[in-house]
Amino acid sequence: MSVLVCLVRIHVSSITRTLSFSSKSNSHRVFQIRVHAMNKTPKNTTQKFVQPEGSAYTETNELGQFNECPANWEYVLEGIRKMSHSIDTSGDREDDDIHPPKERRFVVLASTLLSSQTKERITRGATQRLRQNGLLTADALNNADEETIKKLIYPVGFYIRKASNLKKMAHICLTKYDGDIPNTIEELLSLPGVGPKIAHLVMIIAWNNVQGICVDTHVHRICNRLGWVSRSGTKQRTSIPEETRKALQQWLPREEWVAINPLLVGFGRTICTALRPRCGECGVSKFCPSAFKEASSSSSRSNKS
């Protein structure tokens, strides 16, 4: 999934994360997150990527409680960062958005809603068609015919439901927030079609406010493969992204909360794919308890078929 129209810079620790969203010659690109990570070296290591000594250690969470971090997590994250340098993201780069802040935030919300379970190019096309027809404000969507919205956003995933949710969402934003969008996770979650992933993503991009980690299917899959998360009180994998988010936030340092999503999404699209992960090309496979297991099982099932 891609992420939205605005250029927001979040400076956390020594890493600069750029969240971009723009419009260019009446063509809209769905939100993209670009992470410009400075060469961050794991603690107590040299520039060479080596396997650390020892096992897991603990860090304190927001409540001051101690939570055990997965062994070697910093080295895995650094290894994925190094691999990400070879991923071409030139097509993701956009210029600054020209919309007024209130309108820009509404576009962020609407476009994020459309992008759920939909490929980037399809979401981009749907958002562009809404823009070209002047339907990217709360007022315009509220007054638009639902059938017209359906035709314009087709073929995004669940377009019929999303057309209905866009109208309902626009009405709420218009009557309750004067055309703007909510600025808290709780209020965003009250909007139709908005779940935790969308709510946290909108808070980051629209309001430059990091309240939690944005966990999509890539982050959910990879964190489980790496053994970074488990169900509370067990060693079983988390079953849904929201469980993964809560488990990940228990130990991952807050300065990594924004960067982790685009980093693992790129990694999940190119190497740690859902089907037949390319473990042989992965630079951190020696740290992964799932390495070569899912790839071989997928191949076995394919041969039996």
KEKE-3310 file (N, C-alpha, C; in steps of 0.2 Angstrom, whole numbers, plus 5000, padded with zeros to 4 digits):
npx = (5004:5002:5007:5003:4998:5008:5021:5030:5040:5048:5058:5067:5077:5092:5087:5080:5064:5054:5038:5028:5017:5008:5002:5003:5002:4988:4988:4987:4996:4996:4998:5015:5027:5043:5058:5072:5085:5099:5115:5114:5121:5121:5120:5136:5143:5154:5155:5155:5144:5140:5137:5130:5136:5129:5112:5095:5090:5084:5072:5064:5047:5034:5027:5037:5039:5048:5052:5056:5067:5068:5081:5095:5088:5092:5102:5096:5087:5096:5102:5091:5089:5101:5099:5088:5093:5095:5083:5073:5065:5062:5050:5042:5043:5038:5032:5029:5013:5000:4988:4977:4980:4968:4961:4970:4972:4960:4961:4971:4965:4954:4961:4969:4959:4954:4965:4966:4969:4971:4980:4994:4994:4981:4974:4979:4974:4960:4960:4964:4954:4944:4949:4949:4936:4932:4930:4936:4935:4927:4914:4911:4911:4901:4890:4889:4883:4881:4882:4889:4902:4905:4907:4918:4929:4930:4942:4944:4948:4933:4925:4911:4907:4916:4913:4901:4906:4914:4905:4898:4908:4913:4901:4901:4914:4911:4900:4904:4917:4919:4923:4936:4947:4946:4957:4962:4966:4955:4944:4946:4945:4931:4925:4917:4924:4937:4950:4962:4975:4973:4970:4981:4990:4985:4986:5000:5003:4994:4993:5005:5009:5014:5006:5006:5012:5011:5004:5003:4999:5011:5021:5015:5016:5031:5036:5031:5037:5050:5050:5048:5036:5022:5008:5000:5007:5010:5019:5014:5011:5005:4989:4982:4984:4983:4985:4999:5004:5002:5010:5022:5025:5027:5041:5049:5059:5053:5058:5059:5046:5040:5048:5048:5037:5037:5050:5049:5038:5044:5054:5046:5039:5049:5058:5055:5043:5025:5022:5033:5045:5061:5073:5086:5092:5092:5099:5099:5095:5101:5097:5084:5071:5062:5068:5070:5061:5047:5048:5052:5041:5031:5035:5035:5021:5017:5023:5016:5003)
npy = (4994:5011:5028:5046:5063:5075:5084:5080:5082:5072:5073:5062:5056:5052:5051:5055:5056:5057:5060:5060:5068:5073:5083:5084:5093:5091:5078:5065:5057:5043:5043:5042:5035:5041:5036:5043:5037:5040:5033:5023:5015:4999:4999:4998:4992:4990:4997:4986:4973:4962:4946:4948:4946:4936:4937:4941:4957:4969:4983:4999:5002:5014:5015:5013:5000:4985:4977:4962:4963:4956:4944:4950:4960:4973:4971:4964:4974:4984:4976:4975:4988:4990:4982:4988:4999:4995:4994:5001:5016:5027:5030:5033:5046:5062:5079:5094:5096:5106:5110:5118:5117:5111:5105:5097:5087:5081:5075:5066:5057:5052:5046:5037:5028:5023:5016:5005:4987:4988:4989:5001:5008:5007:5013:5026:5030:5030:5040:5051:5052:5056:5069:5076:5077:5086:5081:5079:5085:5087:5094:5092:5078:5075:5080:5073:5061:5044:5034:5040:5041:5028:5024:5032:5028:5014:5002:5000:4990:4983:4993:4997:4997:5006:5018:5021:5023:5034:5044:5045:5047:5060:5067:5067:5073:5086:5091:5089:5093:5104:5102:5098:5085:5072:5073:5064:5047:5040:5047:5046:5032:5031:5034:5028:5014:5015:5008:5003:5003:5012:5023:5026:5028:5040:5049:5050:5055:5066:5074:5074:5067:5055:5041:5028:5012:5009:4995:4984:4971:4967:4971:4964:4950:4949:4952:4942:4931:4934:4931:4942:4945:4939:4931:4937:4931:4919:4909:4909:4914:4930:4934:4944:4960:4970:4964:4962:4975:4980:4971:4973:4987:4985:4984:4989:5003:5020:5029:5022:5019:5026:5023:5009:5004:5008:5003:4989:4986:4988:4978:4967:4967:4964:4954:4947:4940:4936:4924:4911:4916:4925:4918:4915:4926:4935:4945:4944:4931:4922:4926:4923:4914:4908:4906:4899:4889:4892:4895:4882:4874:4880:4877:4863:4861:4866:4857:4846:4849)
npz = (5000:4997:5002:5006:5000:5003:5010:5023:5036:5048:5062:5070:5083:5075:5062:5047:5042:5027:5023:5009:4998:4984:4970:4953:4938:4937:4940:4951:4964:4974:4992:4997:5007:5011:5016:5022:5028:5039:5039:5050:5063:5072:5090:5098:5088:5074:5057:5049:5045:5056:5065:5081:5098:5112:5118:5118:5125:5137:5135:5141:5140:5135:5147:5156:5159:5158:5144:5134:5121:5104:5101:5092:5085:5081:5072:5062:5057:5053:5043:5034:5030:5023:5012:5007:5000:4987:4981:4969:4971:4964:4956:4966:4970:4974:4972:4982:4990:4984:4990:5002:5020:5027:5016:5011:5021:5021:5009:5011:5020:5012:5001:5008:5013:5001:4996:5004:5003:4989:4974:4971:4958:4954:4965:4963:4951:4953:4963:4956:4946:4954:4958:4946:4944:4953:4966:4979:4991:5007:5006:4992:4990:4999:4993:4981:4970:4974:4965:4955:4962:4964:4950:4947:4956:4954:4948:4962:4977:4984:4980:4980:4994:4998:4991:4998:5011:5009:5006:5018:5027:5022:5025:5039:5042:5037:5044:5057:5059:5051:5038:5039:5046:5059:5073:5082:5086:5091:5087:5073:5071:5073:5061:5046:5039:5043:5050:5063:5056:5045:5053:5061:5051:5044:5055:5056:5043:5039:5051:5056:5068:5078:5084:5085:5077:5060:5054:5041:5030:5025:5035:5046:5042:5040:5053:5060:5054:5057:5070:5079:5086:5096:5102:5116:5131:5125:5114:5101:5084:5080:5075:5068:5060:5070:5082:5080:5079:5093:5100:5094:5097:5111:5112:5102:5099:5100:5091:5079:5075:5064:5053:5051:5044:5030:5027:5029:5021:5008:5008:5010:4998:4988:4993:5005:5001:5001:4995:4991:4997:4995:5001:4999:4994:5004:5015:5029:5032:5041:5053:5054:5060:5051:5039:5023:5026:5023:5010:5004:5008:5001:4988:4988:4990:4977:4968:4971:4967)
capx = (5000:5006:5004:4999:5000:5010:5028:5030:5047:5048:5065:5067:5084:5097:5084:5075:5059:5050:5032:5027:5011:5008:4999:5007:4999:4982:4988:4988:5000:4994:5003:5021:5032:5050:5062:5079:5089:5106:5119:5113:5125:5119:5124:5142:5146:5157:5152:5154:5138:5142:5133:5132:5137:5124:5105:5090:5091:5077:5071:5058:5041:5031:5025:5042:5040:5054:5050:5062:5068:5070:5088:5098:5084:5095:5106:5091:5084:5101:5103:5086:5090:5106:5096:5083:5096:5095:5076:5071:5059:5062:5044:5038:5045:5033:5033:5025:5006:4998:4982:4977:4980:4962:4959:4976:4971:4954:4963:4975:4960:4950:4965:4971:4953:4954:4971:4966:4968:4971:4987:4995:4992:4973:4972:4981:4970:4954:4960:4965:4948:4940:4951:4948:4929:4931:4926:4941:4933:4921:4908:4909:4909:4894:4884:4890:4879:4885:4883:4895:4908:4907:4910:4925:4934:4931:4940:4948:4945:4927:4923:4904:4907:4921:4909:4896:4909:4917:4900:4897:4914:4912:4896:4904:4919:4908:4896:4907:4924:4920:4927:4943:4946:4948:4965:4964:4965:4949:4939:4947:4942:4924:4923:4916:4929:4943:4953:4969:4980:4972:4970:4988:4994:4982:4989:5007:5004:4990:4994:5012:5008:5015:5003:5007:5015:5006:5005:4999:5000:5019:5024:5012:5019:5038:5037:5030:5042:5057:5049:5048:5030:5019:5001:5001:5007:5011:5024:5011:5011:4999:4984:4979:4989:4982:4989:5006:5005:5002:5016:5028:5025:5030:5048:5052:5060:5048:5061:5058:5039:5038:5052:5047:5032:5040:5056:5047:5034:5048:5057:5041:5037:5054:5062:5051:5036:5020:5023:5040:5050:5068:5077:5093:5094:5091:5105:5098:5092:5104:5094:5077:5069:5058:5072:5070:5055:5041:5049:5052:5034:5027:5038:5032:5014:5016:5025:5010:4998)
capy = (5000:5018:5033:5051:5069:5080:5083:5081:5079:5070:5072:5058:5054:5054:5048:5060:5052:5061:5058:5064:5067:5078:5083:5087:5093:5088:5070:5064:5051:5041:5044:5038:5037:5040:5036:5044:5035:5041:5027:5021:5009:4997:5000:4994:4988:4994:4998:4980:4969:4955:4943:4950:4941:4937:4936:4947:4961:4973:4990:5001:5004:5021:5015:5012:4993:4982:4972:4959:4964:4950:4944:4953:4964:4979:4969:4962:4980:4987:4972:4976:4995:4990:4979:4993:5004:4993:4995:5007:5020:5033:5031:5035:5053:5068:5086:5096:5097:5113:5111:5121:5111:5107:5101:5092:5082:5077:5071:5061:5052:5049:5042:5031:5024:5020:5012:4998:4981:4990:4991:5008:5011:5008:5019:5032:5032:5032:5047:5056:5054:5060:5075:5079:5079:5090:5077:5078:5089:5085:5096:5090:5071:5075:5082:5069:5055:5038:5030:5043:5040:5021:5024:5035:5024:5008:4996:4999:4984:4984:5000:4999:4999:5012:5024:5023:5025:5040:5049:5045:5050:5067:5071:5068:5078:5092:5093:5089:5096:5110:5100:5095:5078:5071:5074:5059:5040:5037:5050:5043:5025:5031:5035:5022:5011:5017:5004:5005:5004:5018:5029:5028:5031:5046:5053:5052:5059:5072:5078:5074:5065:5047:5038:5021:5009:5007:4988:4982:4964:4965:4971:4958:4944:4949:4952:4935:4927:4935:4930:4948:4946:4933:4933:4939:4926:4913:4909:4908:4920:4935:4932:4949:4966:4974:4961:4963:4982:4980:4967:4977:4993:4984:4984:4993:5010:5024:5032:5017:5018:5028:5020:5002:5002:5008:4998:4982:4985:4987:4972:4962:4967:4962:4949:4943:4940:4932:4917:4909:4921:4924:4918:4914:4933:4939:4946:4943:4925:4918:4928:4922:4907:4905:4906:4893:4884:4894:4894:4875:4872:4883:4873:4857:4861:4867:4851:4841:4851)
capz = (5000:4996:5007:5004:4997:5008:5012:5030:5039:5055:5064:5077:5084:5069:5056:5044:5038:5023:5021:5004:4994:4979:4964:4947:4932:4938:4941:4959:4966:4981:4997:4997:5012:5009:5022:5021:5034:5039:5040:5057:5065:5078:5096:5100:5082:5069:5051:5046:5047:5059:5070:5088:5104:5117:5116:5119:5131:5138:5135:5144:5135:5137:5154:5161:5160:5155:5139:5131:5114:5101:5099:5086:5081:5078:5066:5056:5054:5049:5037:5029:5028:5018:5006:5004:4996:4980:4979:4966:4973:4960:4954:4972:4973:4972:4974:4988:4988:4983:4993:5008:5025:5028:5010:5010:5026:5019:5003:5014:5023:5007:4997:5012:5013:4994:4995:5007:4999:4982:4972:4971:4952:4954:4969:4960:4945:4956:4966:4950:4943:4959:4958:4940:4944:4959:4972:4984:4997:5011:5004:4986:4991:5003:4988:4975:4969:4976:4959:4952:4966:4962:4944:4947:4960:4951:4951:4969:4981:4988:4978:4982:5001:4999:4989:5003:5016:5007:5007:5025:5030:5020:5029:5046:5042:5035:5049:5064:5059:5047:5032:5041:5048:5066:5075:5087:5084:5093:5082:5066:5071:5073:5054:5043:5035:5046:5055:5066:5051:5042:5058:5063:5045:5043:5060:5054:5037:5039:5057:5059:5075:5078:5090:5084:5071:5055:5052:5036:5029:5025:5042:5050:5039:5041:5060:5063:5051:5061:5078:5083:5089:5097:5105:5123:5135:5122:5108:5095:5080:5080:5070:5064:5061:5076:5087:5079:5081:5100:5102:5092:5101:5117:5113:5097:5101:5097:5085:5074:5073:5057:5048:5051:5039:5023:5026:5029:5015:5002:5009:5008:4991:4984:4995:5009:4998:5004:4992:4989:4999:4992:5007:4996:4992:5009:5019:5036:5033:5046:5059:5053:5061:5046:5033:5019:5028:5019:5003:5003:5009:4995:4982:4989:4988:4970:4965:4972:4963)
cpx = (5004:5003:5005:5002:5002:5018:5029:5037:5046:5055:5065:5074:5088:5094:5079:5070:5054:5044:5029:5020:5010:5003:5003:5003:4992:4982:4990:4992:4998:4999:5009:5025:5039:5054:5070:5083:5096:5109:5119:5116:5122:5123:5130:5144:5150:5153:5150:5148:5140:5137:5135:5133:5131:5117:5101:5092:5084:5078:5065:5053:5039:5029:5031:5043:5045:5051:5056:5062:5070:5078:5090:5094:5087:5099:5102:5089:5089:5102:5097:5087:5096:5103:5091:5086:5096:5088:5075:5065:5058:5055:5039:5038:5040:5035:5028:5018:5004:4991:4982:4977:4974:4960:4964:4974:4965:4956:4967:4970:4957:4955:4967:4965:4953:4959:4971:4964:4967:4978:4987:4993:4984:4971:4973:4976:4963:4954:4961:4958:4943:4942:4949:4940:4927:4928:4931:4941:4927:4915:4906:4907:4902:4888:4884:4885:4883:4886:4889:4902:4910:4910:4917:4930:4935:4938:4944:4944:4939:4925:4916:4904:4911:4917:4904:4900:4912:4911:4898:4902:4914:4907:4898:4909:4916:4904:4899:4914:4925:4924:4934:4942:4948:4955:4967:4963:4958:4943:4940:4944:4934:4921:4922:4922:4936:4945:4959:4974:4979:4972:4977:4992:4991:4985:4996:5007:5000:4992:5001:5013:5009:5012:5004:5010:5009:5008:5000:5001:5008:5022:5021:5016:5027:5040:5036:5035:5049:5056:5049:5041:5027:5012:5003:5001:5009:5017:5021:5011:5005:4995:4982:4984:4989:4985:4997:5008:5006:5008:5022:5030:5028:5037:5052:5053:5056:5051:5060:5051:5037:5041:5051:5042:5035:5046:5053:5042:5038:5052:5052:5038:5042:5058:5058:5044:5032:5021:5030:5045:5057:5073:5085:5096:5094:5097:5105:5095:5094:5101:5087:5075:5065:5061:5071:5064:5049:5042:5049:5045:5030:5029:5035:5025:5013:5018:5019:5004:4999)
cpy = (5006:5022:5040:5058:5074:5079:5085:5078:5078:5069:5068:5055:5056:5052:5054:5056:5057:5058:5062:5062:5073:5078:5087:5087:5090:5080:5069:5057:5049:5042:5039:5040:5036:5040:5037:5043:5036:5034:5026:5015:5006:4998:4995:4990:4993:4994:4991:4976:4963:4953:4945:4944:4942:4936:4942:4951:4965:4980:4992:5003:5011:5021:5014:5005:4990:4976:4969:4960:4957:4950:4946:4957:4970:4977:4967:4969:4984:4983:4974:4983:4994:4987:4984:4998:5002:4993:5001:5010:5026:5035:5034:5043:5058:5074:5088:5097:5104:5115:5115:5116:5107:5102:5095:5086:5078:5072:5065:5055:5049:5044:5036:5026:5020:5015:5005:4992:4983:4991:4998:5011:5012:5013:5026:5035:5034:5039:5052:5058:5058:5068:5079:5081:5083:5087:5075:5083:5086:5087:5093:5082:5071:5076:5078:5063:5049:5034:5033:5041:5033:5020:5027:5031:5017:5007:4995:4993:4987:4991:5002:5001:5005:5018:5026:5026:5032:5046:5050:5049:5058:5071:5072:5074:5085:5095:5094:5093:5101:5108:5097:5088:5077:5071:5069:5052:5038:5040:5047:5036:5025:5032:5029:5020:5012:5012:5006:5007:5011:5024:5031:5031:5038:5051:5055:5057:5066:5076:5078:5072:5057:5045:5031:5018:5007:5000:4986:4974:4962:4966:4965:4952:4944:4949:4945:4930:4927:4933:4936:4949:4940:4936:4933:4933:4919:4914:4908:4915:4924:4933:4938:4955:4970:4971:4962:4970:4983:4977:4970:4983:4992:4984:4988:5000:5015:5028:5028:5016:5020:5024:5013:5000:5002:5004:4991:4981:4984:4981:4966:4962:4964:4956:4944:4943:4935:4925:4916:4915:4920:4924:4918:4921:4937:4939:4945:4936:4921:4920:4926:4915:4904:4904:4899:4888:4886:4893:4887:4872:4874:4879:4866:4856:4862:4861:4846:4843:4849)
cpz = (5000:5001:5005:5002:5002:5009:5019:5033:5046:5057:5071:5077:5078:5063:5054:5040:5034:5021:5015:5000:4990:4974:4959:4941:4932:4939:4948:4960:4973:4986:4997:5003:5010:5015:5020:5028:5034:5041:5047:5059:5071:5084:5096:5094:5078:5062:5048:5049:5050:5064:5077:5093:5108:5114:5117:5125:5132:5137:5139:5139:5138:5144:5159:5162:5156:5150:5135:5124:5111:5100:5092:5081:5077:5071:5060:5053:5050:5042:5031:5026:5022:5012:5003:4999:4989:4977:4976:4968:4969:4958:4960:4973:4970:4975:4980:4985:4988:4987:5000:5014:5026:5022:5010:5015:5024:5013:5006:5017:5017:5003:5001:5012:5006:4993:4999:5003:4991:4980:4970:4964:4952:4959:4966:4955:4948:4959:4961:4947:4948:4959:4952:4940:4950:4965:4977:4990:5001:5008:4997:4986:4994:4998:4982:4976:4970:4970:4955:4955:4964:4955:4943:4951:4958:4947:4958:4972:4985:4987:4980:4989:5002:4997:4994:5009:5015:5008:5015:5029:5029:5024:5036:5047:5041:5041:5056:5064:5054:5041:5033:5043:5055:5067:5080:5084:5086:5089:5075:5066:5071:5066:5051:5038:5037:5051:5058:5061:5048:5047:5060:5057:5044:5049:5058:5048:5037:5045:5060:5066:5075:5085:5090:5078:5066:5052:5047:5035:5028:5032:5047:5048:5041:5049:5063:5060:5055:5068:5082:5087:5091:5101:5113:5127:5132:5117:5101:5091:5081:5074:5065:5065:5067:5082:5086:5081:5089:5103:5100:5096:5108:5118:5108:5099:5097:5091:5079:5071:5066:5052:5046:5045:5032:5022:5025:5023:5009:5002:5008:5001:4986:4986:4999:5007:5002:5002:4990:4991:4997:4997:5005:4995:4998:5014:5026:5037:5039:5053:5060:5055:5056:5039:5030:5020:5023:5012:5000:5003:5003:4989:4982:4987:4981:4966:4966:4968:4956)
residu = (MET:SER:VAL:LEU:VAL:CYS:LEU:VAL:ARG:ILE:HIS:VAL:SER:SER:ILE:THR:ARG:THR:LEU:SER:PHE:SER:SER:LYS:SER:ASN:SER:HIS:ARG:VAL:PHE:GLN:ILE:ARG:VAL:HIS:ALA:MET:ASN:LYS:THR:PRO:LYS:ASN:THR:THR:GLN:LYS:PHE:VAL:GLN:PRO:GLU:GLY:SER:ALA:TYR:THR:GLU:THR:ASN:GLU:LEU:GLY:GLN:PHE:ASN:GLU:CYS:PRO:ALA:ASN:TRP:GLU:TYR:VAL:LEU:GLU:GLY:ILE:ARG:LYS:MET:SER:HIS:SER:ILE:ASP:THR:SER:GLY:ASP:ARG:GLU:ASP:ASP:ASP:ILE:HIS:PRO:PRO:LYS:GLU:ARG:ARG:PHE:VAL:VAL:LEU:ALA:SER:THR:LEU:LEU:SER:SER:GLN:THR:LYS:GLU:ARG:ILE:THR:ARG:GLY:ALA:THR:GLN:ARG:LEU:ARG:GLN:ASN:GLY:LEU:LEU:THR:ALA:ASP:ALA:LEU:ASN:ASN:ALA:ASP:GLU:GLU:THR:ILE:LYS:LYS:LEU:ILE:TYR:PRO:VAL:GLY:PHE:TYR:ILE:ARG:LYS:ALA:SER:ASN:LEU:LYS:LYS:MET:ALA:HIS:ILE:CYS:LEU:THR:LYS:TYR:ASP:GLY:ASP:ILE:PRO:ASN:THR:ILE:GLU:GLU:LEU:LEU:SER:LEU:PRO:GLY:VAL:GLY:PRO:LYS:ILE:ALA:HIS:LEU:VAL:MET:ILE:ILE:ALA:TRP:ASN:ASN:VAL:GLN:GLY:ILE:CYS:VAL:ASP:THR:HIS:VAL:HIS:ARG:ILE:CYS:ASN:ARG:LEU:GLY:TRP:VAL:SER:ARG:SER:GLY:THR:LYS:GLN:ARG:THR:SER:ILE:PRO:GLU:GLU:THR:ARG:LYS:ALA:LEU:GLN:GLN:TRP:LEU:PRO:ARG:GLU:GLU:TRP:VAL:ALA:ILE:ASN:PRO:LEU:LEU:VAL:GLY:PHE:GLY:ARG:THR:ILE:CYS:THR:ALA:LEU:ARG:PRO:ARG:CYS:GLY:GLU:CYS:GLY:VAL:SER:LYS:PHE:CYS:PRO:SER:ALA:PHE:LYS:GLU:ALA:SER:SER:SER:SER:SER:ARG:SER:ASN:LYS:SER)
# end
